[in-house]
Amino acid sequence: MVIGSKIKDLVKIPSLHLESQREKCIQCKKCDKVCQMSLAVQGMVESGSMSNMECILCGQCVDSCPKGVIHYSFGLPKKEAVIRISSTGNKFPTNSPPGNNSKKDYINDHSK
């Protein structure tokens, strides 16, 4: 199944997937509690990427969310910035920093 998912993503075949609206999330973590695969669903919502190879698309997180943050969608997943957290807790996109700034400068300019 993992290989099939990677091929699907590579050739851009539409599929059923989860999407989220992170700005509506109240961080109640009900989605984490009901996940049959014990995934950190709320963390995926916060990061902006609902893609996880271990997710079986059971919909428990969709049904449990009181604000309707998580929903099913069919098609190609929306392109969203992937956030990586450094060992110091700073967040930065996984793509290269813009301009000639070093990654350290970029982190300092964009950390919360």
N, C-alpha and C positions, 0 to 999 in steps of 0.2 A: 504494500500500500504506500509506503514511503517513496519508492521509486516511481510509482504511478503519479503521485502528487508532484514530485519534482519535474517529471516530464510534462504534466499538465501545466505547471507554471512556466516552464521553458517555452512551450509552443502556444501559450496563452489560450487555453481551452476554458470556456466559461464553466462554472460549477457552483454548487451550493456552498455557501460559506457564511461565517458570522461577521457582522460589522458592529461597530459601537459608536456612540456619540459621547466621547469622554467628558465634554463640558457639562453634560447633564448628570454625571455620576456623583452620588452623594457619599461614596466610599463606605457603604454599609456592609460590604463583603458577603452579602447573602449568596452571591454567585459563587464565591469560593467554597462556601459551606455545602452547597448542593452538587458541586461538580463530581460526577461519578469517577472521573479520572484523577481527582485530587490536584487539578491544575490551579495555578494562581491566576484565576480569571480576572479579578479586579486589577491585578498588575498588568495584564494584557490590555485591559481597557485603558488604563492610565498611560501605557506606552504607545497606544494608538494602533497596535497590531494585534488582531484577534487570531492570527495564524499560529497554530501549534500542531505539529505532526501527531501528537498524542490525543488530540481532541477528536471525539467520535460523533460530534454534532448531535448529541442527544437532545439538546434544547432545555435542559434543566436550568441553565443560567438565564436563558431567555425568559422562561416562565417565572423565575423567582425575582427578577429585577423589578422593584416597585416603581421605578421611573422610566422603564422601557428603554434603557440605555443600549441593551444588546438586542440585536434582531437578525433574522435570517435574511440573506440576499442571494440572488442568483445572477451570475455574470462573472466579470473579472473583478477581483478585489480592488478597492480604491487604493491609489498609491498614497501612502502615508510615510512620514519620516520615521525611521526606525531609531529609537533612542537607546543608547548604550550607557550604562552606569559604570563609571570608573571605580577603581578600588577606593578612592577617596570620597565616593558618594556623589561626585559631580555628574551631571547628565550632559551628553552631547550627541548630535547625530552621528551615525556611523560613516557618513560620507566625509570627504575631506573638508577641512575648514575653509571658508571662503577667503579669497585673496591670498596674501602671503603671510598671514598670521600663523603663528605656531599653534599647535593643539592646546598648549598650556594657556596662551593668550585667549584663544577661542573659549576655553572652559571658563576662564576668569570673567570674560565678558558676558557669558550666557548662563552662568550658574545662578541658582535661586538664592 
